[in-house]
Amino acid sequence: MLVIKYVNGQNSAEKIYQKAAEFVANQQLEVPYFEDYVQITEVILDGKPLTLADATMRGLYNYLNQ
């Protein structure tokens, strides 16, 4: 399970995916679910927090797409 907590404008929001591959596939669409620059506040993958060098959706995509 992938849990993404992020800032949406002035508000905090959360998106949950059953598999990390779903997030990667959604970001590869012509119109991705998230813009690359969206700031991430926390990511939990399979119950463990991730530390990203680039705390944006682009950084998460790059991390998961390795």
C-alpha positions in Angstrom: 0.0 0.0 0.0 1.2 3.5 -0.8 0.0 6.5 1.2 0.9 9.9 0.0 0.3 13.0 2.1 0.7 16.2 0.3 -0.1 19.9 0.2 -2.9 20.9 -2.2 -2.8 24.7 -2.3 -3.3 25.8 1.3 -4.8 22.4 2.4 -3.3 19.1 3.3 -4.6 16.0 1.5 -4.0 12.3 1.3 -4.1 9.8 -1.6 -4.0 6.0 -1.0 -3.0 3.4 -3.7 -3.2 -0.3 -3.1 0.1 -0.7 -5.1 2.9 1.7 -5.9 2.6 0.7 -9.5 -0.8 2.4 -9.7 0.8 5.7 -8.8 3.5 5.2 -11.4 1.0 4.3 -14.1 -1.2 7.3 -13.3 1.7 9.7 -13.5 2.5 8.3 -17.0 -0.9 9.3 -18.4 -1.1 12.2 -20.8 -2.8 14.1 -18.0 -1.3 12.8 -14.8 -3.3 12.7 -11.5 -0.7 15.0 -9.9 1.4 17.8 -11.2 5.2 17.2 -10.8 5.7 20.1 -8.5 3.1 19.1 -5.8 4.9 19.1 -2.5 4.8 15.8 -0.4 4.8 16.0 3.4 4.9 12.2 4.0 5.0 8.9 2.1 4.4 5.5 3.5 5.1 2.5 1.4 4.0 -0.9 2.8 3.9 0.5 6.3 7.3 2.1 6.3 8.0 5.8 5.8 10.1 6.9 2.9 12.6 9.7 2.9 12.8 11.4 -0.5 15.7 13.6 -1.6 13.1 15.5 -3.8 9.9 15.7 -1.8 7.7 16.3 -4.8 5.5 14.1 -6.9 8.2 14.0 -9.5 10.7 12.9 -6.8 8.4 10.1 -5.7 7.8 9.0 -9.3 11.5 8.9 -10.0 12.1 6.9 -6.7 9.4 4.3 -7.5 10.2 4.0 -11.2 13.9 3.0 -10.6 
